Amino acid sequence: MNDNTRVAAADAVAEDSVEQDLYQKRKKIYVREVHGLFAALRVTGVSTLLGLYYILPWLLWDGRQAVLFDLPERKFYILGMIFWPQDFIYLTMMLVIAALSLFFFTALAGRLWCGYACPQTVWTEAFLWIERKVEGSRQKQMKLDKMPMNREKFMKKFTKHFIWVTFSLYTGLTFVGYFTPIRELVASIPTLSFGPWEMFWIIFYGFATYGNAGWMREQVCTYMCPYARFQSAMFDKNTLIISYDEKRGEPRGSRKRGISPEDAGLGSCIDCSICVQVCPTGIDIRDGLQYQCIGCAACIDACDDVMDKMGYEKGLIKYTTENMLMGKHTNFLRPRIVLYAMILIGITIGTFIAIYNRSPLELDIIRDRNSLFRETGMGMIENVYTLKVINKDIVQREYELSLEGIDGMKLNIQRESILVESGDVLDVPVSIEVDPDQLKKRTSEIFFKLKAVDSDLSVIEEARFLGPIPGR
């Protein structure tokens, strides 16, 4: 066999290996239950987030649903506040804050979002808990799956999937309850009288929850989530990551309890593989940092428990940095962290101040662009404007309009009253007449003041009054 043939054969073998890796059948991962500090933090996070998700739509605020995104009415209720499509800027700022938070925490401590707050992680943890309650521990689940189908296996599988489906449909119902009043939605279930869109989104969101958290699980994190791919761009040698201390752990090997690593001639790792068994993505953290690692820290709790039982020092697997592993100094307050923190704090404070001080009344002024100005039959200079009055309050409002800026201005308005329904935008055409002797320059500042009749609510907006060049 010549060299070209050998190279071709090697390339074919490599190609077959890659293809096998890409298309091989998924092997189910049986996740072992783990207890410890990080497990408790994860359970707390999951319970809090699921509790907020399922409880918030049922809370009332001033007789209405506390959190409701009423798309047909274009009203978005969040506790005591109401937002309109004109407030889209606040949603944009919230998304910017969320993105910056993701960058900040990832640069600081790796994939905290994935391990503790990602919806895929949260619902997968809930589904795993249900699976353990019905089918038992990891060993019992593996034994059950190897059994031929019988009454016991059928009943356990049926019960598990029935609970999964019910839980998923309720998750979909809750999701729709953020957009359709949830009490009306639940009341319509016995008669199935809700609309086709409600039905579609309940089934679609429920099916997505059932498929992602019940069946796909780690495949969503490994193959579908883009965050796993670009996370490395936000890591550096000072980023806290979950890592195995290879210097201390190797060479690994089994031994009896109470035998020190020195006496056994081995490292601290007893090669029990429990760190692999508790990993929700099925990786071996001892192989180094991998993109499949979601930073849940289950392997830390598992390894610490084993080290404690063996009488060894904890921390064989721990949160550390690449610099710490190499015996170098770790700098947590590095420029990128400080920059992320400053920008995040600044934008967050600015956004909440803007939301707190936002007015439920807006006034936009549009000049008539067909003519800059015109001279009336009485020798007055006239400018024409269209005022857009936006009532973002929850009640109907009537407003009064006044002017400031030039002495002797005359306001001509075509409406007897400016009455605007809640959430509406009213176009109010107006014209202003000014004696040319009062115009000292070609462009003068004027101010439109709009005030609510029955409250102190008001807004003042600046505009420009154009006239001829003085002296001509």
N, C-alpha and C positions, 0 to 999 in steps of 0.2 A: 504494500500500500504506500503510495507516494505521499509527499507532504501536503499537496493540495487536497487529496482525498481525506487525510486525517483532519485537516482544518474544516472541511465541509461537514464531516461526520460530527465533529465537536460542536460546530454551529447548530447543527440539526438537533443534537441532544439538548443544548442550551435553550433553543427555541421551544422544544417540547416541554422542558421544565417550566419555562415562563408561562406557556399556554396552560399547563396543568395547574399552576398556582392561580391563574386568573379564572379558570373555569371549573376548578375542582368543587365538588359538592360540599356544602357547609356542614361542619361538624358542630353539633349542639354543645354549648358551653354550660356545664353544670356549676353554678356559682355557689361556693361554700359560704355559709353564714359566718360573719365575723363580728366580734365585739371589741370595743376599745374607744379611745378618745375621738379619733377621726370618724369612726362609725357612728358615735353618738352625735357628733356635729352634723354628719350627713343626714341622719334620721331627723334631727331638729330642723335642718334646712328643708328636707322633703316635706315634713309635717306642716311647717309654716307656710310653704309655698302652695301646697295642695289645699291647706285650710283656707288661705286667702282666695284661691281660685274658686273654690266651691261655695264659700260663705258670702263673698262680696256682693253677688247679684241679689241676695236675699235681704240685705240690709236696707233700711229705709232712712230717708233724710227729708225732713219737712213734708212727709206724706208721699214721697215718690221714691223710686228706686235710687239708691245712693250712687251706683255706677251703672250708667246706661248710655249706650251709643245709639241714639235714635236717628238712623240714617234717613228715613223718609221725611222726618221733620227737621233734619239737619241740626239737631241739638245733641250735644255730648255732655252728659251730666257726670261730674266727678265730685262726689261728696257735696259740698255747698256751692260749687262753682258750675257754671254752664259755659260751654265753649261752642263756637260756631265755625263754619267753614273759613270765615275770615281770620280765625285764630290758628290757621294751619302752621304758622311760623313756630308756635309753641311745640307742636308735635315734631317739627323738624329739629328744634333745639333739644328735645328729649332724646331723639335718635342720635344726635351728635354726642350728648352726654353718655348715652349707653355705649357708643363706639369708643369714646375716650376711656371710659371705665374699663372696658374690655382690654384695651391696649395697656392701660396702667397696671391692672392686676396681673396680666399675663407677663409683662416685663418684670414685675416684682416677684411673683410666686407661681409662674406657670399657668396650668390650665385649671385654675380655681373654678371658673365658670362651668367648665365641662363636668368637673367632679362633684359639684354641690348644687348648682342652680339651673343647669340646662334642662329644658322640658323633657328631652329624651332620657336623661339620667333620672329625673324626678319620677316620671311615669314608669320607667323600667324598674326602679326600686319598688314601687307600689305593686307592680305585677309579680316581681320576684317574691315579695312578702306573701301575696295571695297563693303563689305556687307552693311555697314552703308550708303554709297552713294546710293546704289540701293534700299534697303529695309527700310531705315530710322533708327530711334533710337531703343533702346532696347525694349521699349514698343510697337513700331510699328512692330518690328520683331515678338514679341510674339503674337500680335494680328493677324498678317498675317499668322502665322503657325497654329493658331486655326481656321482660316477661311476655309470653304469648297473650293475645287478647282474651281476657276472661271477664267475669262480672266485676271483680274488684277493680281491675284496671280501667274498664269502661266507665264505671261510676266515678272514679277519681278524675279521669280525663274529662268526662262530661261536666262534672261539677266545676272543675277548674275553668274550663272554657265558658261555661254558663256565667260564672262570676266575672270573668274577663269581659265578656260581651256586654253584660249588664253595666259594669263599671264604665266601659268605653262609651256606651250609649248615653249614660248619665253625664259623662264628660262632654260629649257632643251637645247634649241638651243644655248644660251649663254654659258652653261656649255661645250657643245661640241666645241664651238668656242675657248675655251682655248687649245684644242688639234688639231683642224683642223682650218686653217686660216678662220676667221669668214666671211671675205668678199667673199671668194670663196664659203663658205657654204651658205650664204644668196643668192648669185647669182644662186645657183643650186636649190633653192626652187621651182621656177615656173615649172621647168622640172622634179623635183624630181630625179635629177641625182646624188645625193650624195650616198655614199656607204651604205651597209646594217648595218654596225656597227654604223655609224652616225645616221641612222634612229632609230636603237634600243636604243641608249643612249638618243636621244632627247625624244622619247616616254617614256622610263623608268624613266628618271629624271623628266620629266614633270608630269608623273603619280604620282611619289613619292611626288612631291611638292603639287599637287592637293589633294592627299589623306591625307598627313600629316597636311598641313596648312588649308585645307578647311574642312575636315571631322573629322580627329582624334584629332587634336589640343591638348587639355590638356591630352588626353590619352597617347600621346607620352611621355610627361613629367612624368606622373604618373606611367605608366606601362612598358614603353619600355626603357627609359633612365636610364642607370646604375648610372649616377652621383647623382641622387636623393637619391640613397641607401647608397652610401659611403660618402656623404658629412658630415655626423655627425662625422666621424672620424677626420675631419679637423676643427671642431668647438671646441671652449673651452669657458670658462666663460667671456673671454675678446674679443670674436669675435662680431663684429657689426652685429646685426640681426634686422629684422623688427618685432616689438613686440607691443602688446597692453598693456597699463599701467592699470593693473587690479585694483590696489589700488585706482587710481583716477577715473576710469570709473564705478566701481561697487558701489552700485547696479544700474544697468541700468534701464531706463524707459523713456517713451515719456513724453513730456511737451510742453508748448507753448514757442514761441520765447521770449526771454527777461527774462525768469524766471531762476534765478541762481540755481545751483545744491543744495546749502544749503537750499534755500527756498522750493525747491521741495522735499528735504529729499532724494535725489538720487545722484548718481555719475554723471560724465560728459557725459557718453555715453547715448544718447537719443534713442538707439535701433532702428535706422533708417534702418539698414542693407545695407546701401550704400557701405560699405567696402566689403561686400560679393558680391554685384552686379557688382562691377568693377573688381573683381578678375578673371583673365583668367583661373584659375583652379577651381574656385567655392568653395574655402575653406572659413571658418570664422576665421580670424586672432585672434579673441577674444578667441578662444579655445586653444591658445598657438601655439608654433612653430610646424609646420607639414612638413613632407617631400615633400608634394605637393607644398609648397610655392616656387616659382621661384625667389623671391626677386625683383619683378618688381616695388615695392613701389607704385602701383596704389592706394592701400588702404590708404597710407599716404596722398596723394593728396586729395582723396575723404573726409577723415575724417577732414583734416585741413580746407577744404572748408565748411564743416558742422559746425565745431567749430567757424569759422569766422562768419558765418551767425547767430549763436546762441549767439555770443558775448563772447565766452569762449576762454580760452588760447589754442593755437594750441599744437600739440604734444601728443595727446591722443594715437595715433599710430605713431611710429617714429622709426628711426634707433637708437638702443641702445644696451647694452650688458646685459648679465645675472647679472653681478656684479653691474651695474648701477641700475637695477631694485630692487636689494636687498640692495641698499644704500651703496655699497662697492666701493672702488677705482678701476678704470679700467686702466690696464697697456697695452698700445698699442705697446710699444717697448719691447715686451717680446722676449725671446731667439729664439723661432721658427720663428718669423717674421724677426728678424735680420739675422738669418741663411739663411732663404729663400731668403731674399733680397741680401745678400752678394753673395750667389751661383748664383742667377739669374743675377746680374750685372756682375759678373766675367765671366760667360759662354757667356753672350750676347756680352760683349766687345771682348772677345777672338774670338768668331765666326765671328764678323764683321771685326776684324783685319785680320783674316785668309782669309776671302773672298776678302778683299781689296788687300792683298798682294799675293794672289794666282797667280801662273804662268801659262800661257797657254801652257807651255811645261813641260812634265814630262819624266824622264828617269829612267827606272827600269833595274837593272843589275842582271842577273841570271848566276851563274857559271855552267860550265859543271860538273855534279856530277859523271860522269862515270870514270873520272880520275882527281886526284888533280892537277897533272902536268905531263909533259912528256919531255924527252930530244930529241931534233931534231938531224938530221944527222950532223949538223954543231956544235953540242955541246952546243946549246942554250937551255934554259929552257922555255917551252911554257905553257901558260894557255889559256883556251878557255872559252869564254863568249857569252851569247846571250843578246843583248841590245834591250829593248822594248822602242821604241820612240813613245810617245803619243802626238799628235798635238791637243791641245784643243782650238786652235785659229779658227776664222771663215774663214780663207783663207788657201790655200795650202802653205806649207813652205818647203824650202830646207835647210839642216843643214850641218855643218862641224864638224868633230869629231877630238879631239886632246887628248893627254895624258900628265899627270904630275905625278911625284913621284919618279921614278927611272931613273937614267942616262942611256942613250943609249937604251931605250925601243924601240921596233919596233912593229908598229901596222899593222896587216894584216886584211884587210876588203874585203869582197867578193862583195861589191857594188861600182859602180863608183860614185854614189851620193846617199845621204839620202834624198829622196823626199817623203814627207808624206802629204796625203790629209787631209783636215779639218775633225777632229773628228776620224781619223784613228789611228790604232796602228800598227807600222811597226817593225817586228823582224829583227834585224841586227846581224848576227853571226860575231864575230871577234875573233882573236887570238893575243896574245901579247908574243913576244920573248924577253928574257933578258939574258945578259951574266951572267953566274953563279958567276963571280968574283964581280959583282955589288950587289949581295945579301948578306947583312950583317946578316940577320936572316931568319928564316924559313917562316915567314909571313911578308909581306911588304905592306904598304899602297900605293895605287895608286888612281888617280883621272881621271875620264872620264869627259871631257868638251865638251858639245854640244852647238853649236852656230848657230843661223839663219844666212843665207848668206846675206839677204837683210835688216837686222835690228840688234839692239843691244840685242835682246832676246837670253838668254843663260841659261844653267843650268849646275851645277857641282855635280857629285855624286861620293861618295867614294866606293872603292872596295878593295878586298884583292888579292895580288899575292902570290901564294904558290910556294915554291921551296924546294930543299933538305936541310937537316941540314948542315949549313956551316962547312967546314972542313972534310966532308965525301965524 
